[in-house]
Amino acid sequence: MSVENLKGDFGATCWIGSCWIKPEFRGMGVLKSLFDFVDERATDRDWLIQGLGVWVDNEVAIKAYEKIGFEKMGDKQESTRKPGMYYQRMIRNAAKR
């Protein structure tokens, strides 16, 4: 998982990248723990409005992100690195957690 400071779409102040949980550890609260760690540092590092992109066909990840407070924003976007594949932007406000 990486966190990059930026001013992005829908007011995002940071972008979450490369967030992936090994299948055998899914459903055990690992994702929530990762974001709890990010949230503890959110104010000091300007990570309050968190954004990420998730492949539109990755329904498991979308549901997991929604469970910790992310919401879909805008229309799906075509990937510039992987033409023909689409991602959904999602936003979360850590101040509301």
C-alpha positions, 0 to 999 in steps of 0.5 A: 500500500502506498499513500501519495499526497496530491490534490485530486478529483473530488477534493482528494488530498491523497491517493491510495495505491497498490492496496492488495491483501493476499487472499488467505488474509481477506475477511480478517480485518487487515484492510481496516487495520491498514486504513486505521494506520493511515487515519491516525496520520491523516491530519498531520499529513493532509490525508483527510480526503482519500482517493483510490481507483479500483478495477470496475470488475473487482466487486470484492474490493469495491465492497471491501472499500465501501465497508470502510467508508469509500464511496464511488465517485464519477463515471468509470474511467478507461485506464491509460496504461491498460487500454480496454480496462476501466477503473472506478474512482472512490473517495473517503473522508477520514475526518468522518471516521 
